[in-house]
Amino acid sequence: GDGLAEAVERLKSREQLRLLRQYLNSAAPEVVEVMLHQRDRLMARRLRQNCPSGTVVAVVGAAHLDGVEREWLALEELGRLPAK
């Protein structure tokens, strides 16, 4: 009913998703690693490989927004490091 619809609407907030991820990280870290973190890394790497420069627009699930963004920025930083 209405309770479910309200819960779904609240999850559309990026802040609410962050809180949910934090909770899941503490409650089931192994599951979150596979379902979110590994996928975030994979999506960011593939985007970087296929879109090496310029503006990139990607459609991802809301739960992956923060993780893909974090991984994207980490890869960007790695690309700025001088070669050894």
Backbone torsions as a table, in degrees:
resi	resn	phi	psi	omega
1	GLY	NA	-145.4	-176.4
2	ASP	-64.5	-34.2	179.9
3	GLY	-60.1	-42.3	179.2
4	LEU	-66.3	-44.7	179.3
5	ALA	-60.3	-41.7	178.7
6	GLU	-65.5	-40.7	178.7
7	ALA	-62.6	-42.2	178.9
8	VAL	-64.4	-43.0	178.5
9	GLU	-61.3	-40.3	179.2
10	ARG	-64.1	-34.7	-179.4
11	LEU	-71.2	-11.9	177.2
12	LYS	-75.5	-11.6	177.7
13	SER	-80.1	131.4	-179.7
14	ARG	-62.0	-35.6	178.4
15	GLU	-66.5	-41.6	178.1
16	GLN	-63.9	-37.8	177.1
17	LEU	-65.3	-38.2	176.4
18	ARG	-60.5	-44.9	179.4
19	LEU	-63.1	-40.7	178.2
20	LEU	-63.7	-43.0	178.3
21	ARG	-61.7	-42.7	178.5
22	GLN	-60.0	-45.6	179.2
23	TYR	-61.0	-48.3	-178.8
24	LEU	-64.2	-36.3	176.7
25	ASN	-58.5	-38.4	179.9
26	SER	-81.8	-33.2	-176.3
27	ALA	-81.3	-37.9	-175.7
28	ALA	-147.7	68.1	-174.4
29	PRO	-58.9	-35.6	-179.0
30	GLU	-66.5	-40.3	179.2
31	VAL	-66.4	-44.4	-179.5
32	VAL	-64.1	-37.4	178.3
33	GLU	-58.8	-45.1	-178.1
34	VAL	-76.8	-47.0	-173.2
35	MET	-76.9	-27.3	-177.1
36	LEU	-119.4	-62.8	-170.3
37	HIS	-61.7	-46.7	179.4
38	GLN	-62.7	-41.0	179.5
39	ARG	-67.6	-39.2	177.2
40	ASP	-58.4	-47.5	-179.7
41	ARG	-62.1	-44.4	-179.4
42	LEU	-61.8	-47.2	-179.1
43	MET	-62.9	-43.1	-179.4
44	ALA	-63.6	-44.5	179.1
45	ARG	-61.5	-44.4	-178.5
46	ARG	-67.4	-38.2	175.8
47	LEU	-62.0	-44.4	178.8
48	ARG	-60.9	-42.8	-178.9
49	GLN	-65.9	-41.2	-174.7
50	ASN	-89.8	-15.7	-178.1
51	CYS	-135.3	70.4	-171.5
52	PRO	-68.3	-22.7	-179.5
53	SER	-148.7	163.8	178.8
54	GLY	88.4	-171.3	-179.4
55	THR	-83.6	134.9	-178.7
56	VAL	-120.4	132.3	174.7
57	VAL	-119.9	125.7	179.6
58	ALA	-133.2	145.4	176.5
59	VAL	-102.3	118.2	178.8
60	VAL	-132.4	160.8	175.8
61	GLY	-62.6	147.3	-175.7
62	ALA	-56.2	-35.2	-179.0
63	ALA	-67.4	-16.0	-178.7
64	HIS	-98.1	-6.9	-175.7
65	LEU	-53.5	-56.2	-176.9
66	ASP	-63.5	-43.1	-177.3
67	GLY	-66.6	-43.9	179.3
68	VAL	-66.1	-40.9	178.1
69	GLU	-62.1	-45.6	179.6
70	ARG	-60.6	-46.9	-179.5
71	GLU	-66.1	-38.6	177.7
72	TRP	-58.8	-47.8	-179.6
73	LEU	-65.8	-37.3	177.3
74	ALA	-63.5	-42.5	177.7
75	LEU	-65.4	-37.0	177.6
76	GLU	-61.9	-45.0	178.1
77	GLU	-61.9	-43.5	178.2
78	LEU	-59.4	-37.0	179.8
79	GLY	-68.1	-20.1	-179.9
80	ARG	-88.3	-13.2	-179.0
81	LEU	-70.1	140.4	178.3
82	PRO	-68.0	145.1	178.3
83	ALA	-69.8	143.9	-179.5
84	LYS	-88.8	NA	NA
